Amino acid sequence: MHWADIIAEQRASEAARKGELSGLDGEGVPLDLSEDPLVPPELRAIHRVLKNAGYSPPEITAMKAIADLEKELASLPDNERVAKAKVLLTKIAMLREAREIAKGD
């Protein structure tokens, strides 16, 4: 065991003994240990911790939204797919522009 792991374990045990880990959000709720294929393997553990804490990084939310839209577009007839794609591209352009404006402030 690495020295950092030993220190972390000691601090967690001490906090539990003092009752500092009681009454936290999610206490008593089973952890969701499912794998997210959109997250690189080296980041899955930290993303799982964040997810169980109720946090979803914007990049992950965006990647899931893109995957959902790809599925939706694939299921549409060609004429509807083109129209929907144009609307989505316009929305993407507007979001990018808003992000650039926000960065400039």
Jmol script that loads the backbone (N, CA, C; Angstrom):
load data "model"
ATOM      1  N   MET A   1       0.844  -1.167   0.000  1.00  0.00           N
ATOM      2  CA  MET A   1       0.000   0.000   0.000  1.00  0.00           C
ATOM      3  C   MET A   1       0.900   1.244   0.000  1.00  0.00           C
ATOM      4  N   HIS A   2       0.545   2.211  -0.813  1.00  0.00           N
ATOM      5  CA  HIS A   2       1.296   3.460  -0.942  1.00  0.00           C
ATOM      6  C   HIS A   2       1.057   4.338   0.280  1.00  0.00           C
ATOM      7  N   TRP A   3       2.039   5.162   0.641  1.00  0.00           N
ATOM      8  CA  TRP A   3       1.911   6.004   1.837  1.00  0.00           C
ATOM      9  C   TRP A   3       0.707   6.929   1.766  1.00  0.00           C
ATOM     10  N   ALA A   4       0.373   7.438   0.563  1.00  0.00           N
ATOM     11  CA  ALA A   4      -0.784   8.332   0.419  1.00  0.00           C
ATOM     12  C   ALA A   4      -2.079   7.578   0.708  1.00  0.00           C
ATOM     13  N   ASP A   5      -2.129   6.311   0.300  1.00  0.00           N
ATOM     14  CA  ASP A   5      -3.314   5.494   0.586  1.00  0.00           C
ATOM     15  C   ASP A   5      -3.471   5.269   2.087  1.00  0.00           C
ATOM     16  N   ILE A   6      -2.355   5.069   2.762  1.00  0.00           N
ATOM     17  CA  ILE A   6      -2.382   4.839   4.209  1.00  0.00           C
ATOM     18  C   ILE A   6      -2.888   6.096   4.925  1.00  0.00           C
ATOM     19  N   ILE A   7      -2.378   7.255   4.507  1.00  0.00           N
ATOM     20  CA  ILE A   7      -2.815   8.516   5.123  1.00  0.00           C
ATOM     21  C   ILE A   7      -4.293   8.764   4.852  1.00  0.00           C
ATOM     22  N   ALA A   8      -4.711   8.536   3.624  1.00  0.00           N
ATOM     23  CA  ALA A   8      -6.124   8.733   3.274  1.00  0.00           C
ATOM     24  C   ALA A   8      -7.013   7.811   4.096  1.00  0.00           C
ATOM     25  N   GLU A   9      -6.609   6.569   4.247  1.00  0.00           N
ATOM     26  CA  GLU A   9      -7.381   5.605   5.037  1.00  0.00           C
ATOM     27  C   GLU A   9      -7.448   6.035   6.499  1.00  0.00           C
ATOM     28  N   GLN A  10      -6.336   6.502   7.045  1.00  0.00           N
ATOM     29  CA  GLN A  10      -6.315   6.967   8.439  1.00  0.00           C
ATOM     30  C   GLN A  10      -7.243   8.167   8.631  1.00  0.00           C
ATOM     31  N   ARG A  11      -7.195   9.111   7.712  1.00  0.00           N
ATOM     32  CA  ARG A  11      -8.046  10.309   7.829  1.00  0.00           C
ATOM     33  C   ARG A  11      -9.519   9.957   7.671  1.00  0.00           C
ATOM     34  N   ALA A  12      -9.828   9.050   6.753  1.00  0.00           N
ATOM     35  CA  ALA A  12     -11.221   8.632   6.583  1.00  0.00           C
ATOM     36  C   ALA A  12     -11.717   7.913   7.823  1.00  0.00           C
ATOM     37  N   SER A  13     -10.895   7.046   8.392  1.00  0.00           N
ATOM     38  CA  SER A  13     -11.275   6.331   9.611  1.00  0.00           C
ATOM     39  C   SER A  13     -11.486   7.299  10.768  1.00  0.00           C
ATOM     40  N   GLU A  14     -10.599   8.291  10.894  1.00  0.00           N
ATOM     41  CA  GLU A  14     -10.723   9.283  11.967  1.00  0.00           C
ATOM     42  C   GLU A  14     -12.002  10.110  11.789  1.00  0.00           C
ATOM     43  N   ALA A  15     -12.282  10.525  10.564  1.00  0.00           N
ATOM     44  CA  ALA A  15     -13.493  11.308  10.300  1.00  0.00           C
ATOM     45  C   ALA A  15     -14.740  10.482  10.603  1.00  0.00           C
ATOM     46  N   ALA A  16     -14.732   9.195  10.245  1.00  0.00           N
ATOM     47  CA  ALA A  16     -15.868   8.319  10.538  1.00  0.00           C
ATOM     48  C   ALA A  16     -16.040   8.156  12.049  1.00  0.00           C
ATOM     49  N   ARG A  17     -14.947   7.997  12.757  1.00  0.00           N
ATOM     50  CA  ARG A  17     -14.997   7.836  14.210  1.00  0.00           C
ATOM     51  C   ARG A  17     -15.580   9.080  14.879  1.00  0.00           C
ATOM     52  N   LYS A  18     -15.248  10.270  14.349  1.00  0.00           N
ATOM     53  CA  LYS A  18     -15.745  11.530  14.898  1.00  0.00           C
ATOM     54  C   LYS A  18     -17.180  11.833  14.459  1.00  0.00           C
ATOM     55  N   GLY A  19     -17.722  11.014  13.532  1.00  0.00           N
ATOM     56  CA  GLY A  19     -19.081  11.245  13.055  1.00  0.00           C
ATOM     57  C   GLY A  19     -19.178  12.283  11.954  1.00  0.00           C
ATOM     58  N   GLU A  20     -18.050  12.669  11.398  1.00  0.00           N
ATOM     59  CA  GLU A  20     -18.036  13.693  10.357  1.00  0.00           C
ATOM     60  C   GLU A  20     -18.558  13.185   9.017  1.00  0.00           C
ATOM     61  N   LEU A  21     -18.708  11.886   8.885  1.00  0.00           N
ATOM     62  CA  LEU A  21     -19.189  11.317   7.626  1.00  0.00           C
ATOM     63  C   LEU A  21     -20.655  10.901   7.713  1.00  0.00           C
ATOM     64  N   SER A  22     -21.313  11.257   8.799  1.00  0.00           N
ATOM     65  CA  SER A  22     -22.721  10.918   8.984  1.00  0.00           C
ATOM     66  C   SER A  22     -23.600  12.056   8.499  1.00  0.00           C
ATOM     67  N   GLY A  23     -24.758  11.694   7.970  1.00  0.00           N
ATOM     68  CA  GLY A  23     -25.722  12.686   7.536  1.00  0.00           C
ATOM     69  C   GLY A  23     -25.387  13.362   6.221  1.00  0.00           C
ATOM     70  N   LEU A  24     -24.475  12.802   5.464  1.00  0.00           N
ATOM     71  CA  LEU A  24     -24.112  13.375   4.170  1.00  0.00           C
ATOM     72  C   LEU A  24     -25.137  12.983   3.113  1.00  0.00           C
ATOM     73  N   ASP A  25     -25.268  13.815   2.080  1.00  0.00           N
ATOM     74  CA  ASP A  25     -26.168  13.481   0.975  1.00  0.00           C
ATOM     75  C   ASP A  25     -25.803  12.122   0.404  1.00  0.00           C
ATOM     76  N   GLY A  26     -26.817  11.316   0.160  1.00  0.00           N
ATOM     77  CA  GLY A  26     -26.592  10.002  -0.431  1.00  0.00           C
ATOM     78  C   GLY A  26     -26.279   8.915   0.567  1.00  0.00           C
ATOM     79  N   GLU A  27     -26.222   9.240   1.838  1.00  0.00           N
ATOM     80  CA  GLU A  27     -25.917   8.232   2.849  1.00  0.00           C
ATOM     81  C   GLU A  27     -26.995   7.153   2.827  1.00  0.00           C
ATOM     82  N   GLY A  28     -26.575   5.906   2.792  1.00  0.00           N
ATOM     83  CA  GLY A  28     -27.502   4.784   2.794  1.00  0.00           C
ATOM     84  C   GLY A  28     -28.036   4.416   1.423  1.00  0.00           C
ATOM     85  N   VAL A  29     -27.700   5.202   0.403  1.00  0.00           N
ATOM     86  CA  VAL A  29     -28.153   4.928  -0.959  1.00  0.00           C
ATOM     87  C   VAL A  29     -27.071   4.122  -1.669  1.00  0.00           C
ATOM     88  N   PRO A  30     -27.451   3.015  -2.330  1.00  0.00           N
ATOM     89  CA  PRO A  30     -26.430   2.224  -3.031  1.00  0.00           C
ATOM     90  C   PRO A  30     -25.732   3.053  -4.114  1.00  0.00           C
ATOM     91  N   LEU A  31     -24.450   2.836  -4.272  1.00  0.00           N
ATOM     92  CA  LEU A  31     -23.686   3.522  -5.309  1.00  0.00           C
ATOM     93  C   LEU A  31     -24.010   2.936  -6.669  1.00  0.00           C
ATOM     94  N   ASP A  32     -24.029   3.797  -7.684  1.00  0.00           N
ATOM     95  CA  ASP A  32     -24.194   3.351  -9.061  1.00  0.00           C
ATOM     96  C   ASP A  32     -22.796   3.057  -9.598  1.00  0.00           C
ATOM     97  N   LEU A  33     -22.491   1.788  -9.779  1.00  0.00           N
ATOM     98  CA  LEU A  33     -21.154   1.387 -10.224  1.00  0.00           C
ATOM     99  C   LEU A  33     -21.107   1.030 -11.706  1.00  0.00           C
ATOM    100  N   SER A  34     -22.162   1.397 -12.447  1.00  0.00           N
ATOM    101  CA  SER A  34     -22.190   1.079 -13.873  1.00  0.00           C
ATOM    102  C   SER A  34     -21.109   1.876 -14.605  1.00  0.00           C
ATOM    103  N   GLU A  35     -20.623   1.301 -15.663  1.00  0.00           N
ATOM    104  CA  GLU A  35     -19.580   1.931 -16.475  1.00  0.00           C
ATOM    105  C   GLU A  35     -20.227   2.828 -17.520  1.00  0.00           C
ATOM    106  N   ASP A  36     -19.617   3.954 -17.797  1.00  0.00           N
ATOM    107  CA  ASP A  36     -20.074   4.855 -18.843  1.00  0.00           C
ATOM    108  C   ASP A  36     -19.093   4.743 -20.006  1.00  0.00           C
ATOM    109  N   PRO A  37     -19.532   4.171 -21.125  1.00  0.00           N
ATOM    110  CA  PRO A  37     -18.610   3.958 -22.245  1.00  0.00           C
ATOM    111  C   PRO A  37     -18.113   5.260 -22.883  1.00  0.00           C
ATOM    112  N   LEU A  38     -18.771   6.391 -22.592  1.00  0.00           N
ATOM    113  CA  LEU A  38     -18.328   7.659 -23.160  1.00  0.00           C
ATOM    114  C   LEU A  38     -17.180   8.287 -22.379  1.00  0.00           C
ATOM    115  N   VAL A  39     -16.887   7.730 -21.209  1.00  0.00           N
ATOM    116  CA  VAL A  39     -15.817   8.264 -20.365  1.00  0.00           C
ATOM    117  C   VAL A  39     -14.567   7.406 -20.563  1.00  0.00           C
ATOM    118  N   PRO A  40     -13.418   8.044 -20.801  1.00  0.00           N
ATOM    119  CA  PRO A  40     -12.181   7.265 -20.951  1.00  0.00           C
ATOM    120  C   PRO A  40     -11.924   6.428 -19.695  1.00  0.00           C
ATOM    121  N   PRO A  41     -11.393   5.206 -19.850  1.00  0.00           N
ATOM    122  CA  PRO A  41     -11.191   4.304 -18.711  1.00  0.00           C
ATOM    123  C   PRO A  41     -10.438   4.925 -17.542  1.00  0.00           C
ATOM    124  N   GLU A  42      -9.436   5.769 -17.829  1.00  0.00           N
ATOM    125  CA  GLU A  42      -8.643   6.341 -16.745  1.00  0.00           C
ATOM    126  C   GLU A  42      -9.409   7.403 -15.946  1.00  0.00           C
ATOM    127  N   LEU A  43     -10.552   7.859 -16.468  1.00  0.00           N
ATOM    128  CA  LEU A  43     -11.346   8.870 -15.774  1.00  0.00           C
ATOM    129  C   LEU A  43     -12.633   8.315 -15.167  1.00  0.00           C
ATOM    130  N   ARG A  44     -12.913   7.043 -15.390  1.00  0.00           N
ATOM    131  CA  ARG A  44     -14.195   6.480 -14.950  1.00  0.00           C
ATOM    132  C   ARG A  44     -14.387   6.511 -13.445  1.00  0.00           C
ATOM    133  N   ALA A  45     -13.342   6.248 -12.670  1.00  0.00           N
ATOM    134  CA  ALA A  45     -13.492   6.218 -11.212  1.00  0.00           C
ATOM    135  C   ALA A  45     -13.900   7.586 -10.679  1.00  0.00           C
ATOM    136  N   ILE A  46     -13.201   8.630 -11.103  1.00  0.00           N
ATOM    137  CA  ILE A  46     -13.536   9.964 -10.598  1.00  0.00           C
ATOM    138  C   ILE A  46     -14.896  10.410 -11.101  1.00  0.00           C
ATOM    139  N   HIS A  47     -15.237  10.062 -12.337  1.00  0.00           N
ATOM    140  CA  HIS A  47     -16.550  10.423 -12.858  1.00  0.00           C
ATOM    141  C   HIS A  47     -17.656   9.679 -12.114  1.00  0.00           C
ATOM    142  N   ARG A  48     -17.388   8.440 -11.711  1.00  0.00           N
ATOM    143  CA  ARG A  48     -18.368   7.677 -10.931  1.00  0.00           C
ATOM    144  C   ARG A  48     -18.607   8.342  -9.586  1.00  0.00           C
ATOM    145  N   VAL A  49     -17.519   8.807  -8.944  1.00  0.00           N
ATOM    146  CA  VAL A  49     -17.645   9.506  -7.657  1.00  0.00           C
ATOM    147  C   VAL A  49     -18.475  10.774  -7.841  1.00  0.00           C
ATOM    148  N   LEU A  50     -18.151  11.545  -8.872  1.00  0.00           N
ATOM    149  CA  LEU A  50     -18.894  12.778  -9.131  1.00  0.00           C
ATOM    150  C   LEU A  50     -20.359  12.495  -9.444  1.00  0.00           C
ATOM    151  N   LYS A  51     -20.603  11.461 -10.240  1.00  0.00           N
ATOM    152  CA  LYS A  51     -21.967  11.093 -10.604  1.00  0.00           C
ATOM    153  C   LYS A  51     -22.764  10.693  -9.364  1.00  0.00           C
ATOM    154  N   ASN A  52     -22.160   9.895  -8.496  1.00  0.00           N
ATOM    155  CA  ASN A  52     -22.846   9.475  -7.275  1.00  0.00           C
ATOM    156  C   ASN A  52     -23.097  10.652  -6.338  1.00  0.00           C
ATOM    157  N   ALA A  53     -22.313  11.720  -6.494  1.00  0.00           N
ATOM    158  CA  ALA A  53     -22.516  12.925  -5.695  1.00  0.00           C
ATOM    159  C   ALA A  53     -23.521  13.867  -6.356  1.00  0.00           C
ATOM    160  N   GLY A  54     -24.048  13.450  -7.522  1.00  0.00           N
ATOM    161  CA  GLY A  54     -25.046  14.259  -8.208  1.00  0.00           C
ATOM    162  C   GLY A  54     -24.480  15.280  -9.172  1.00  0.00           C
ATOM    163  N   TYR A  55     -23.198  15.181  -9.492  1.00  0.00           N
ATOM    164  CA  TYR A  55     -22.557  16.134 -10.389  1.00  0.00           C
ATOM    165  C   TYR A  55     -22.245  15.467 -11.717  1.00  0.00           C
ATOM    166  N   SER A  56     -22.524  16.156 -12.787  1.00  0.00           N
ATOM    167  CA  SER A  56     -22.164  15.661 -14.109  1.00  0.00           C
ATOM    168  C   SER A  56     -21.382  16.762 -14.819  1.00  0.00           C
ATOM    169  N   PRO A  57     -20.125  16.508 -15.159  1.00  0.00           N
ATOM    170  CA  PRO A  57     -19.329  17.532 -15.837  1.00  0.00           C
ATOM    171  C   PRO A  57     -19.991  17.942 -17.150  1.00  0.00           C
ATOM    172  N   PRO A  58     -19.898  19.208 -17.516  1.00  0.00           N
ATOM    173  CA  PRO A  58     -20.530  19.678 -18.756  1.00  0.00           C
ATOM    174  C   PRO A  58     -20.105  18.882 -19.985  1.00  0.00           C
ATOM    175  N   GLU A  59     -18.834  18.446 -20.029  1.00  0.00           N
ATOM    176  CA  GLU A  59     -18.367  17.693 -21.199  1.00  0.00           C
ATOM    177  C   GLU A  59     -19.130  16.375 -21.329  1.00  0.00           C
ATOM    178  N   ILE A  60     -19.369  15.711 -20.204  1.00  0.00           N
ATOM    179  CA  ILE A  60     -20.065  14.434 -20.228  1.00  0.00           C
ATOM    180  C   ILE A  60     -21.523  14.641 -20.614  1.00  0.00           C
ATOM    181  N   THR A  61     -22.138  15.663 -20.051  1.00  0.00           N
ATOM    182  CA  THR A  61     -23.520  15.979 -20.398  1.00  0.00           C
ATOM    183  C   THR A  61     -23.625  16.256 -21.891  1.00  0.00           C
ATOM    184  N   ALA A  62     -22.682  17.013 -22.422  1.00  0.00           N
ATOM    185  CA  ALA A  62     -22.692  17.334 -23.857  1.00  0.00           C
ATOM    186  C   ALA A  62     -22.472  16.086 -24.699  1.00  0.00           C
ATOM    187  N   MET A  63     -21.539  15.220 -24.301  1.00  0.00           N
ATOM    188  CA  MET A  63     -21.274  13.998 -25.062  1.00  0.00           C
ATOM    189  C   MET A  63     -22.514  13.097 -25.091  1.00  0.00           C
ATOM    190  N   LYS A  64     -23.221  12.997 -23.966  1.00  0.00           N
ATOM    191  CA  LYS A  64     -24.432  12.183 -23.925  1.00  0.00           C
ATOM    192  C   LYS A  64     -25.514  12.791 -24.799  1.00  0.00           C
ATOM    193  N   ALA A  65     -25.648  14.108 -24.764  1.00  0.00           N
ATOM    194  CA  ALA A  65     -26.640  14.788 -25.591  1.00  0.00           C
ATOM    195  C   ALA A  65     -26.349  14.565 -27.070  1.00  0.00           C
ATOM    196  N   ILE A  66     -25.082  14.632 -27.448  1.00  0.00           N
ATOM    197  CA  ILE A  66     -24.695  14.387 -28.840  1.00  0.00           C
ATOM    198  C   ILE A  66     -25.033  12.957 -29.250  1.00  0.00           C
ATOM    199  N   ALA A  67     -24.718  11.993 -28.399  1.00  0.00           N
ATOM    200  CA  ALA A  67     -25.020  10.592 -28.709  1.00  0.00           C
ATOM    201  C   ALA A  67     -26.528  10.384 -28.860  1.00  0.00           C
ATOM    202  N   ASP A  68     -27.317  11.005 -27.976  1.00  0.00           N
ATOM    203  CA  ASP A  68     -28.775  10.896 -28.071  1.00  0.00           C
ATOM    204  C   ASP A  68     -29.291  11.502 -29.368  1.00  0.00           C
ATOM    205  N   LEU A  69     -28.741  12.656 -29.738  1.00  0.00           N
ATOM    206  CA  LEU A  69     -29.165  13.312 -30.984  1.00  0.00           C
ATOM    207  C   LEU A  69     -28.773  12.492 -32.212  1.00  0.00           C
ATOM    208  N   GLU A  70     -27.595  11.882 -32.171  1.00  0.00           N
ATOM    209  CA  GLU A  70     -27.187  11.031 -33.294  1.00  0.00           C
ATOM    210  C   GLU A  70     -28.170   9.883 -33.483  1.00  0.00           C
ATOM    211  N   LYS A  71     -28.597   9.265 -32.369  1.00  0.00           N
ATOM    212  CA  LYS A  71     -29.572   8.181 -32.447  1.00  0.00           C
ATOM    213  C   LYS A  71     -30.900   8.687 -33.008  1.00  0.00           C
ATOM    214  N   GLU A  72     -31.316   9.858 -32.516  1.00  0.00           N
ATOM    215  CA  GLU A  72     -32.585  10.426 -32.974  1.00  0.00           C
ATOM    216  C   GLU A  72     -32.526  10.734 -34.465  1.00  0.00           C
ATOM    217  N   LEU A  73     -31.440  11.356 -34.909  1.00  0.00           N
ATOM    218  CA  LEU A  73     -31.304  11.692 -36.323  1.00  0.00           C
ATOM    219  C   LEU A  73     -31.283  10.452 -37.202  1.00  0.00           C
ATOM    220  N   ALA A  74     -30.614   9.412 -36.737  1.00  0.00           N
ATOM    221  CA  ALA A  74     -30.524   8.175 -37.519  1.00  0.00           C
ATOM    222  C   ALA A  74     -31.891   7.534 -37.713  1.00  0.00           C
ATOM    223  N   SER A  75     -32.812   7.773 -36.793  1.00  0.00           N
ATOM    224  CA  SER A  75     -34.129   7.141 -36.883  1.00  0.00           C
ATOM    225  C   SER A  75     -35.117   7.926 -37.745  1.00  0.00           C
ATOM    226  N   LEU A  76     -34.752   9.139 -38.153  1.00  0.00           N
ATOM    227  CA  LEU A  76     -35.664   9.978 -38.928  1.00  0.00           C
ATOM    228  C   LEU A  76     -35.562   9.692 -40.425  1.00  0.00           C
ATOM    229  N   PRO A  77     -36.664   9.920 -41.159  1.00  0.00           N
ATOM    230  CA  PRO A  77     -36.582   9.845 -42.623  1.00  0.00           C
ATOM    231  C   PRO A  77     -35.643  10.942 -43.135  1.00  0.00           C
ATOM    232  N   ASP A  78     -35.088  10.749 -44.334  1.00  0.00           N
ATOM    233  CA  ASP A  78     -34.087  11.676 -44.868  1.00  0.00           C
ATOM    234  C   ASP A  78     -34.530  13.133 -44.854  1.00  0.00           C
ATOM    235  N   ASN A  79     -35.747  13.418 -45.312  1.00  0.00           N
ATOM    236  CA  ASN A  79     -36.190  14.812 -45.393  1.00  0.00           C
ATOM    237  C   ASN A  79     -36.291  15.444 -43.997  1.00  0.00           C
ATOM    238  N   GLU A  80     -36.740  14.702 -43.012  1.00  0.00           N
ATOM    239  CA  GLU A  80     -36.827  15.221 -41.645  1.00  0.00           C
ATOM    240  C   GLU A  80     -35.435  15.339 -41.026  1.00  0.00           C
ATOM    241  N   ARG A  81     -34.553  14.420 -41.374  1.00  0.00           N
ATOM    242  CA  ARG A  81     -33.197  14.423 -40.820  1.00  0.00           C
ATOM    243  C   ARG A  81     -32.462  15.698 -41.221  1.00  0.00           C
ATOM    244  N   VAL A  82     -32.587  16.091 -42.489  1.00  0.00           N
ATOM    245  CA  VAL A  82     -31.906  17.299 -42.969  1.00  0.00           C
ATOM    246  C   VAL A  82     -32.441  18.529 -42.247  1.00  0.00           C
ATOM    247  N   ALA A  83     -33.761  18.639 -42.120  1.00  0.00           N
ATOM    248  CA  ALA A  83     -34.357  19.799 -41.445  1.00  0.00           C
ATOM    249  C   ALA A  83     -33.931  19.846 -39.980  1.00  0.00           C
ATOM    250  N   LYS A  84     -33.977  18.731 -39.299  1.00  0.00           N
ATOM    251  CA  LYS A  84     -33.596  18.662 -37.882  1.00  0.00           C
ATOM    252  C   LYS A  84     -32.114  18.994 -37.719  1.00  0.00           C
ATOM    253  N   ALA A  85     -31.276  18.484 -38.621  1.00  0.00           N
ATOM    254  CA  ALA A  85     -29.846  18.746 -38.550  1.00  0.00           C
ATOM    255  C   ALA A  85     -29.563  20.237 -38.718  1.00  0.00           C
ATOM    256  N   LYS A  86     -30.287  20.908 -39.605  1.00  0.00           N
ATOM    257  CA  LYS A  86     -30.089  22.345 -39.796  1.00  0.00           C
ATOM    258  C   LYS A  86     -30.444  23.114 -38.529  1.00  0.00           C
ATOM    259  N   VAL A  87     -31.529  22.743 -37.880  1.00  0.00           N
ATOM    260  CA  VAL A  87     -31.931  23.396 -36.628  1.00  0.00           C
ATOM    261  C   VAL A  87     -30.857  23.177 -35.560  1.00  0.00           C
ATOM    262  N   LEU A  88     -30.373  21.949 -35.451  1.00  0.00           N
ATOM    263  CA  LEU A  88     -29.358  21.649 -34.439  1.00  0.00           C
ATOM    264  C   LEU A  88     -28.055  22.393 -34.707  1.00  0.00           C
ATOM    265  N   LEU A  89     -27.655  22.472 -35.964  1.00  0.00           N
ATOM    266  CA  LEU A  89     -26.430  23.199 -36.295  1.00  0.00           C
ATOM    267  C   LEU A  89     -26.558  24.687 -35.972  1.00  0.00           C
ATOM    268  N   THR A  90     -27.740  25.235 -36.186  1.00  0.00           N
ATOM    269  CA  THR A  90     -27.977  26.635 -35.831  1.00  0.00           C
ATOM    270  C   THR A  90     -27.864  26.824 -34.325  1.00  0.00           C
ATOM    271  N   LYS A  91     -28.451  25.907 -33.548  1.00  0.00           N
ATOM    272  CA  LYS A  91     -28.374  25.987 -32.084  1.00  0.00           C
ATOM    273  C   LYS A  91     -26.925  25.866 -31.616  1.00  0.00           C
ATOM    274  N   ILE A  92     -26.177  24.956 -32.216  1.00  0.00           N
ATOM    275  CA  ILE A  92     -24.773  24.777 -31.848  1.00  0.00           C
ATOM    276  C   ILE A  92     -23.994  26.063 -32.121  1.00  0.00           C
ATOM    277  N   ALA A  93     -24.227  26.663 -33.274  1.00  0.00           N
ATOM    278  CA  ALA A  93     -23.531  27.909 -33.618  1.00  0.00           C
ATOM    279  C   ALA A  93     -23.871  29.009 -32.624  1.00  0.00           C
ATOM    280  N   MET A  94     -25.136  29.096 -32.210  1.00  0.00           N
ATOM    281  CA  MET A  94     -25.548  30.107 -31.244  1.00  0.00           C
ATOM    282  C   MET A  94     -24.890  29.868 -29.887  1.00  0.00           C
ATOM    283  N   LEU A  95     -24.803  28.611 -29.465  1.00  0.00           N
ATOM    284  CA  LEU A  95     -24.161  28.281 -28.189  1.00  0.00           C
ATOM    285  C   LEU A  95     -22.673  28.611 -28.226  1.00  0.00           C
ATOM    286  N   ARG A  96     -22.034  28.293 -29.353  1.00  0.00           N
ATOM    287  CA  ARG A  96     -20.607  28.622 -29.474  1.00  0.00           C
ATOM    288  C   ARG A  96     -20.381  30.123 -29.414  1.00  0.00           C
ATOM    289  N   GLU A  97     -21.241  30.866 -30.097  1.00  0.00           N
ATOM    290  CA  GLU A  97     -21.115  32.319 -30.094  1.00  0.00           C
ATOM    291  C   GLU A  97     -21.325  32.874 -28.684  1.00  0.00           C
ATOM    292  N   ALA A  98     -22.327  32.359 -27.977  1.00  0.00           N
ATOM    293  CA  ALA A  98     -22.588  32.806 -26.604  1.00  0.00           C
ATOM    294  C   ALA A  98     -21.399  32.494 -25.702  1.00  0.00           C
ATOM    295  N   ARG A  99     -20.783  31.327 -25.904  1.00  0.00           N
ATOM    296  CA  ARG A  99     -19.619  30.945 -25.104  1.00  0.00           C
ATOM    297  C   ARG A  99     -18.452  31.884 -25.366  1.00  0.00           C
ATOM    298  N   GLU A 100     -18.242  32.250 -26.627  1.00  0.00           N
ATOM    299  CA  GLU A 100     -17.156  33.146 -26.980  1.00  0.00           C
ATOM    300  C   GLU A 100     -17.400  34.536 -26.399  1.00  0.00           C
ATOM    301  N   ILE A 101     -18.649  35.001 -26.421  1.00  0.00           N
ATOM    302  CA  ILE A 101     -18.983  36.289 -25.839  1.00  0.00           C
ATOM    303  C   ILE A 101     -18.720  36.258 -24.340  1.00  0.00           C
ATOM    304  N   ALA A 102     -19.108  35.173 -23.694  1.00  0.00           N
ATOM    305  CA  ALA A 102     -18.905  35.042 -22.241  1.00  0.00           C
ATOM    306  C   ALA A 102     -17.416  35.032 -21.894  1.00  0.00           C
ATOM    307  N   LYS A 103     -16.603  34.412 -22.739  1.00  0.00           N
ATOM    308  CA  LYS A 103     -15.161  34.377 -22.496  1.00  0.00           C
ATOM    309  C   LYS A 103     -14.551  35.768 -22.587  1.00  0.00           C
ATOM    310  N   GLY A 104     -15.117  36.598 -23.448  1.00  0.00           N
ATOM    311  CA  GLY A 104     -14.586  37.936 -23.667  1.00  0.00           C
ATOM    312  C   GLY A 104     -14.882  38.885 -22.522  1.00  0.00           C
ATOM    313  N   ASP A 105     -15.862  38.554 -21.693  1.00  0.00           N
ATOM    314  CA  ASP A 105     -16.235  39.436 -20.572  1.00  0.00           C
ATOM    315  C   ASP A 105     -15.291  39.339 -19.410  1.00  0.00           C
TER     316      ASP A 105
END
end "model"
wireframe off; spacefill off
backbone 0.3
color backbone group
